Amino acid sequence: MEIVLVALASLFAGFIDSIVGGGGLILVPALFATFPTAEPATLFGTNKSASVWGTGMAALQYSRRVDMRWPVLLPAALTAFAGSFVGAWVVTLVDPAFLRRLLPFILVGVLGYTLWRRDMGRTHAPLQSIRRETALACAFGGVIGCYDGFFGPGAGSFFIFLFVRFLGYDFLNASAAAKLLNVTTNFGGIVLFAAKGHVWWHIGLAMAVANVIGSILGTRLALKHGARFVRIVFIVVVSALILKTGYDAFLR
């Protein structure tokens, strides 16, 4: 029964995550609720062992339909991997609870700015030279990758916001870029968690199949409806993240 419950959560998480990120909002709480006595590092590792497959499928589908800026994104993916590995190592040593009180305020800032700039992310018009864009993308990859390995909720949404705000991507292209970077952040975390024995592979396999199915459905929907649709879903997901992280931080 536990596997069925977390597999269903993984399917829905894959669907949401493939569009704007935020799948951890669904899957991580589901794992903690289903396995309350498990070590947090084990649940984080098991989560990544499933979500990496759905994210990888989404990245593959986006790459076939969206003009990916590979000279920028491949170096950023490497820094995201390194950052995630470091973050995952730190979470095996330090409790990430202090981030719970800070995260809702950061997300409120992201949401407020997105609502204020109504035209932001509607058109794809990169703002920087290739060299500067690559440097910024690598910085985003390293910082958010470290955050994803250490804590995780909303990492994909942070990638999307940063690519839209500072690099001039539209929401669809930013979501495609975020998926590629999320693949490497998930993989970096898995390497560390697996090396320390913090992955339940039998549960992760069932979750991975469900996550891929959800990812395929979500990506097709995003590609069909474009940047405006992705922006709307982004606002909804970030709003939900604010409510969830705020509740966890101050009311739970």
Secondary structure, 3 states (H helix, E strand, C coil): CHHHHHHHHHHHHHHHHHHHCCCHHHHHHHHHHHCCCCCHHHHHHHHHHHHHHHHHHHHHHHHHHCCCCHHHHHHHHHHHHHHHHHHHHHHCCCCCCHHHHHHHHHHHHHHHHHHHCCCCCCCCCCCCCHHHHHHHHHHHHHHHHHHHHHCCCCHHHHHHHHHHHHHCCCHHHHHHHHHHHHHHHHHHHHHHHHHCCCCCHHHHHHHHHHHHHHHHHHHHHHHHHHHHHHHHHHHHHHHHHHHHHHHHHHCC
